[in-house]
């Protein structure tokens, strides 16, 4: 069993991104094998750093700790964009990046992003069906009811990161078991 630490840096910290990297370095120095870093929603007074980008920077500087996003909201970007970002973080950290992804909550998705939240499990299923082959560098030709994705990401020396998903109910738990590294 691995004991992990959740970092929740203050987005108003005057140290800026250096403060985030310092917190991650302190966790590594304290012997934690993994740190989780949240992707905070873009709401007034709450929004923080981009988790995969901050973890990519940490991974390039701090060689001993696994780095996990907890969690990136799937609705916030296309699966190809997130795959490219995750592969970059994985390459920067020599394969120590773990992509945590989820659908968040109705108020964020509808009120902040303006998207339909009527079928979050179906949306995440389709999202992961695009994300997984994209992370593996495989060609994608997907034309679904919620997502269209045609293309391929081929990034040399970018190991496919592990993917985990936030799951609070039976449909999401089933989905996590089927399509993520929780298998």
C-alpha positions in Angstrom: 0.0 0.0 0.0 1.2 3.5 -0.8 0.4 6.4 1.4 -0.2 9.5 -0.8 -0.4 13.1 0.0 -2.9 15.6 -1.5 -1.4 19.0 -2.2 -3.9 21.9 -2.1 -1.7 24.9 -2.7 -3.2 28.4 -2.2 -3.7 29.9 -5.6 -3.1 33.4 -4.1 0.3 32.4 -2.6 2.7 35.2 -3.6 5.4 32.4 -4.2 3.3 31.5 -7.3 4.3 28.3 -9.1 7.5 28.1 -7.1 5.3 27.5 -4.0 3.6 24.6 -5.7 7.0 23.1 -6.7 8.3 23.6 -3.2 5.3 21.8 -1.7 5.9 18.8 -4.0 9.6 18.8 -3.3 8.8 18.8 0.5 6.5 15.8 0.0 9.2 14.0 -1.9 11.8 14.9 0.8 9.4 13.6 3.5 9.3 10.3 1.8 5.9 10.3 0.3 5.8 8.0 -2.8 3.0 9.9 -4.5 1.4 13.3 -4.5 -2.1 14.2 -5.8 -2.6 17.7 -7.2 -6.1 19.0 -7.9 -7.3 20.7 -11.0 -9.4 23.4 -9.4 -12.4 24.8 -11.3 -12.2 28.3 -12.8 -14.5 29.9 -10.3 -13.8 33.2 -8.5 -11.5 32.9 -5.6 -10.9 29.1 -6.2 -9.1 28.6 -9.5 -5.6 27.4 -9.3 -2.8 26.1 -11.4 -3.2 23.7 -14.3 -2.5 20.4 -12.6 -0.9 18.4 -15.5 1.4 21.4 -16.4 2.5 22.0 -12.8 3.1 18.3 -12.4 5.1 18.2 -15.6 7.4 20.9 -14.2 7.7 19.1 -10.9 8.5 15.8 -12.7 11.3 17.4 -14.6 12.8 18.8 -11.3 11.9 16.2 -8.7 12.9 12.7 -9.7 11.6 10.6 -6.8 7.8 11.0 -6.4 4.9 9.9 -8.5 2.7 12.8 -9.6 -1.1 12.4 -10.0 -3.8 14.9 -11.1 -6.8 14.6 -8.9 -8.9 15.2 -10.9 -9.0 16.9 -14.3 -12.6 17.6 -15.4 -13.2 15.8 -18.7 -15.7 18.5 -19.8 -13.0 21.2 -19.7 -11.1 20.0 -22.8 -11.1 17.7 -25.8 -9.6 14.3 -25.2 -6.8 14.9 -27.7 -5.8 18.1 -25.9 -5.8 16.3 -22.5 -3.9 13.3 -24.0 -1.2 15.6 -25.4 -0.9 17.4 -22.0 -0.8 14.0 -20.1 1.8 12.6 -22.5 3.9 15.7 -22.0 3.7 15.4 -18.2 4.5 11.7 -18.5 7.6 12.4 -20.6 8.8 15.2 -18.3 8.4 12.9 -15.3 9.9 9.8 -16.9 6.6 7.9 -16.7 5.7 8.9 -13.1 2.6 10.9 -14.1 -0.9 9.5 -13.3 -3.9 11.1 -15.0 -6.8 11.4 -12.7 -10.0 12.4 -14.6 -13.6 12.8 -13.7 -16.8 14.6 -14.7 -17.1 16.9 -11.7 -20.5 18.2 -10.6 -23.6 19.6 -12.4 -23.1 23.2 -11.2 -19.6 23.4 -12.5 -20.3 21.7 -15.9 -23.5 23.6 -16.6 -23.0 27.0 -14.8 -19.3 27.5 -15.5 -18.6 25.5 -18.7 -22.1 25.7 -20.1 -22.3 22.0 -21.1 -25.0 19.5 -20.9 -24.7 17.3 -17.8 -27.7 15.0 -18.5 -25.6 11.8 -18.9 -22.2 12.2 -17.2 -21.3 8.5 -17.2 -22.1 8.2 -20.9 -20.0 11.3 -21.6 -17.0 9.9 -19.6 -17.3 6.5 -21.3 -17.1 8.1 -24.7 -14.3 10.4 -23.6 -12.2 7.5 -22.3 -12.9 5.5 -25.5 -11.1 8.4 -27.3 -8.5 9.2 -24.6 -7.1 5.7 -24.2 -6.0 5.0 -27.8 -4.8 8.6 -28.1 -2.6 8.1 -25.1 -1.3 4.9 -26.6 -0.3 6.7 -29.9 -2.9 4.8 -31.8 -5.0 6.4 -34.6 -8.5 7.5 -33.5 -11.5 7.9 -35.8 -14.4 8.4 -33.4 -17.8 10.0 -34.4 -20.0 9.6 -31.3 -23.1 11.4 -30.0 -21.0 13.6 -27.7 -17.4 13.7 -29.1 -15.8 13.7 -32.5 -12.1 12.9 -32.7 -10.0 12.0 -35.7 -6.3 12.0 -35.6 -3.2 10.5 -33.9 -0.7 11.6 -31.3 2.8 10.2 -31.9 5.1 11.6 -29.2 8.5 9.8 -29.0 9.6 8.9 -25.5 6.3 9.8 -23.9 5.2 6.8 -21.9 1.5 6.2 -21.7 0.4 7.4 -18.3 -1.9 5.4 -16.0 -5.4 6.7 -16.0 -7.8 6.6 -13.0 -11.2 8.2 -12.7 -13.2 9.6 -9.9 -16.3 7.4 -9.3 -19.0 8.0 -6.7 -21.8 5.8 -8.0 -22.3 2.4 -9.5 -22.2 3.4 -13.1 -19.0 5.4 -12.7 -17.4 2.5 -10.6 -18.3 0.1 -13.4 -16.8 2.4 -16.0 -13.6 2.9 -13.9 -13.2 -0.9 -13.8 -13.8 -1.3 -17.5 -11.8 1.6 -19.0 -9.2 2.8 -16.6 -6.1 1.4 -14.8 -8.3 0.6 -11.8 -8.8 -2.8 -13.6 
